Amino acid sequence: MANHTTINELQGMPLAELHSHVGGAVDAAVLWTLAHDQGIKLPTKNYWEFEKMVTVKRRYRSFKEIDRAKYHWTELIQSSPVAMEPAVHQTIGGAYRSHHIVLHEIRFNPMKRNRNGERDLDYIINASIRGLERAMLEYPEVRAGIILMLDREFTFHQNEIIYNKALKYKHRGIIGIDIAGPQAKEFKMKNYVDLFCDAKKKGLGVTVHTGEEGQRKEMAMVVKEIIPDRIGHGIKAHQDKALMRLLVEQGTVLEICPTSNLKVGVFKTVAELKKAYRTLFAAGVKLTINTDGPEMYETNLAKELEFLANNNVFTVDEIKKCTDNAFAATFIKERSS
């Protein structure tokens, strides 16, 4: 068990968060107000019941369960320009005030917030950019950026539209693309190799959700053929020495999310999590520590660091190394004065 002096070394340290979904990063009280501001009919009029609806209180068997049970509501509430601006603004500002997060990448899928085409994607994206810009104006120490997400349950055409929006706004705070969502039988990651390679050529950061659920052969293909800057989660690589060597050779960075990994059911115990993380670290794979969505998973970046230290997953020096990795691996350019 790490002693209090050791843990205190982490408090007040400037932090970087690279993997946080807007759908999981907004406080329940803010979502409650946004829902009422927009006249959204909720299944309950009791705030505390609503709070349970948008947070993960127990362990689930898969991300698909959480996607259907939790993200359905958070994304619905965020499905308007009126909601997206304050959602982004308060996420970035709150993280800075509470936990000294001075480098903050957030991500979301704009097409999951346009109510099946009822809302214009450009309005949704511009609202998120306004929230981003307001937060950085209020807190000059903060650098922040937005990653637009594609989805495994979307058609290629739908995902291509999102990609083109990322290109359109890459000079206004859109810093990269990602693809996520539950595993889908019809989805073939192979079909997206050219798109992601094109994104890299055109100056967007590339990260891919893979190696969390499903088969690790998808992750191996992504690492070999796309050569992404980063991988969202990617913890299944600990089972494959050749894949870990490739990650090290290419300098691909993993965005690990401890509490999320446990609550989603990727690991059944802390011992399993520790074994996987230690294996990756010992192999020389660059790791960064993230929340996935602090409000939904009832955590924050400081808690994640303390959890890893208290459970002897990483030493304080190793945690600081992971933090350094995050600052080095960001897609965000230096702010001009």
N, C-alpha and C positions, 0 to 999 in steps of 0.2 A: 504494500500500500504506500502510495506516495505521501510524504509528510506535508504539512500545511505550508512550510517554508518553500518547498518545491513548487507546490501549486501556486503560491503567491507570485512566483517568478513569471507566471503567465498572465497575471492580471494587469490590465492597463497596456498590454503590448499591442501595437498597431496590428490589426488583423486583415486578412484577405479572404473573401468568400467567392469562390468561382462557380459553385453549383447550387443554385437556389431557384426554385420554381415560383413565379409570382402566385400561382394557384395555391401554393402552400406557405407563402411568406407573409400574408396579410392577417393582422390580428382579427380574431373573431368579432370583437366589438366594432371594428371598422367595417367588416363585411356586413354586420347586422344593420348598421346605419346606411351603408350603400344600398343594400337591398330595399330598405324602406324609402330611401330617396328616389329610387326608380320604380316604386310600386310593384316590386316582385312579390308574388304570392308564395309564401313559405309554408311548409307543412306544419309549422308550429308558431304560436305567438309567444312562446316562453323562451326568453333569451338563453337560459341554461341548457335547455334541450337543443337549441340551435347550436350552441357552443360545442356540444357533443357531436353534432352532425358534421362539423367542419374540422375536427381534430381527431387524431388517431389515439385512442385510449388503450388499445390492446394490440396484441400481435395478430397479424393477418397471414393468410397462407400464400398470397401472391400480390404483386402490384395491381393486377387486374381488379381484384376486390376493392382496393383502396381507390382506384381510378373511378370505379362505378359508384362507390359509396360516398366518397369525399370530394374528389375533383369535380364531379358533376355539379355540385352546389357552388363551389368556389368559382369555377369558370363561368357558370351561369350568372352569378352576381357581378362578375367582372366584365360582362358582355356588353359594354357600351363605353364610348369615350368619357362619359360622365364618371364612370367608375375607374377606368384604367389610369387616369392621371393621378388621382389621390392614392390609388393602390401602389403605384410605383414610387411616388413622392414619399409616402409615409414608410414604405419598406426600407428605402435607402437612408432616409433621415433617422428613422428609429434605430436601425442597426448601428449607425455611427454614434448616436447619443448613448445607447445602452452598452455597446460592446466594442467601441472604437474600431469599427470596420471601416477602413479608409480606402479599401479597394473592393468594389462590389460588382460582380456580374450577376445579373438576373436574367431569367429566360421564361418565355411563354410562347404559346401557339396562338397567333392572332385569329386564325380561322376557327378556333374553338371558342372565340369570343365575338363572332359576327352573326350569331343566331341564324345559322344555315343560310347565310347570304343576305339577311335582312339589313345588316349593318355593313357599311363600307370598310374594307380592310385598312385603307389609308387613314381613315379617321381614327380607328382603333390604334394603329401604330403611332400616328402623330400624337395622340393623347398620352401614350406611354413615354414618348420622347419628351413631351412637355414636363411630365412628372420627373423624369430623369434630370432634365436641365434645371428645373426648380430646386431639386435637392442639391445639386452641385453648386448652384448659385448661393444657397443658404449655408452650405458647408464646404468652403473652398479646399479643405484638406482632402475631401473625398474625390476619388476617381471612380466612375461607374459606367457601365455599358449594358446593352441589351442583346441577348442572343435570341434569334427567332427559331422556333422549333417546327420541324416537320413531324409527321405522325405515321406510325406503321399501319394504322387503320384507314388512312386516306389513300386516294388514288395517286398515281404518279403525277397526273395533271394538277391536282390540288396542291401537292407538295412543291411542284415546280413554280406555281404561283407565289407561294410563300418565299421560296428562294429568290425569285425576282424582286419581291418587295425588300428582301434583305439587301440586295445589290442596290436598289433604288435609294435606300436610306443609310448606306454604310458610311456616309460622311456626316451623318447626324446622330450618331450614337448607337447604331446597330453594328455590332462588332463581330458577329459570327452566326453560324447555323448549327443546328443539332437535329437529331431525329430520335424520337422516343415513342412511348405508348406500349400497351400490352403486346405480347407476341401474337401475331396473326398468321394463319396458315397461308393466305394468299400473298403475304409480303415477302419480297426477295430483296435483301440488302444489296445483292449483286447489281440490281437495276439502278442503284444510286451511286455507283462508283464514279461515273463520269461527272455527275452533278457535283459531288463533293470535291472532286479533283479540280473542277472548274472554279468552284468557290475559293479554293486555296490560291489558284492562279490570279484571281481577281481581288485578292487582298482580304478576304473574310477569314476569321478564325474558324477552325473546324473541330468540333467535338461530336462524339457519337455515343448515345446510350447503348451499350452492349456489354456482354459479359457479366450482367447482373442476374438475369434469368435466362432460360433457354439453353441452347447448346453453345459451347465456347468456340465451335468452328466458325460461327458468324464473326466473333471478335477477331479470330485469327485472320479471316479474309479481309476485314476492315483494316487491321494493322498492316497487312502485307500490301494491299492494293490501293487503299486511300492514303495511308500514312498520315493519320490525323494528328493534329497538335496535341489533342487530349482525348481521353475516353471517359465518359460518364459511368462511374462505378468500375466496371472491368475487373471485379474481384475474382471471377472464375479463372483468371490467368494464373492464380497461385497453384492450380492443378497441372500446369503445363510448363515445364522448364524451357522448352524451345520458344514458347510464346513470351515468357518473361525475358529471355535473352534478346528477342526481337524488340521488345519494348525498350529495353536498356539501350540497344544499339541505335535505335531511331530517336531516342529521347522523348518518347511519347509519355505524357503525364496522366496519371489516373486521378480522378476526382472521387475520393471515397467519402461515404456518408454513414458513419457508424450507427447512430440511432435509427435511421431509416432502414439500414440493412437488417437490424434486429426486428423492427416493427413490421416490415414487409414480409419477414420470414425467410430471408436469404440465409441467415444464420439462426440456428435454434438456440444457441447459447453464446455467452461472451467468450467462452473457451474456443469455440469454433471461429469466431470473429478474430480473436487474437492470433490463432494459428495462421489464418489466411493473411492477415495484415503483416505479421512478422515474416512470413515466407516471402511476400512481395518486397518488403523493405530490405531483407537480407540479400535478395537477389539483385538489389541496386535499382529497382523500379522507382521512378520518381512519384511520390504520393503527395496529394494535397488533402486537407481535411475540410469537410463541408457539412451543411445541414440538410440539404435536399429541399427543405421547406420548413423553417424554424417553427412557425406558428402551428402548422398542421401536425407536426411531429412532437410538439411541446418541448422544444429544445432551443438552443441558440449556439453560436459558434464557441463561446466561452465554455458552455456546458460540455460540448463535444471534446474539447481539449482536456478538461478536467476528468471526464469519463475515461479517456485513453490513459491519462497519467495515473488515476486512482486504481485502474485495473491492470497496471503494469503492461499495457499493450505497447506503449512507447515511453521512453524517458523524456524529460523536459527538453533536453538537447535535440532529441529526435523530432519532437513536436515542433520546435523552432525551425528545424530543417524543413519540415513539411510546409511551414508557413513561408519560409524563404522560397520554396518551390512554387508556391501559389503566386507570390509577387513576380517571380521570373516568368511564369507560364501564362500570365494574363494576356487577353486579346486587346486590352485597353491601351491606347497610346498615351504617352505622357501629355499632361495638360499644358497648354500654352499659358503663359502669364498674362 
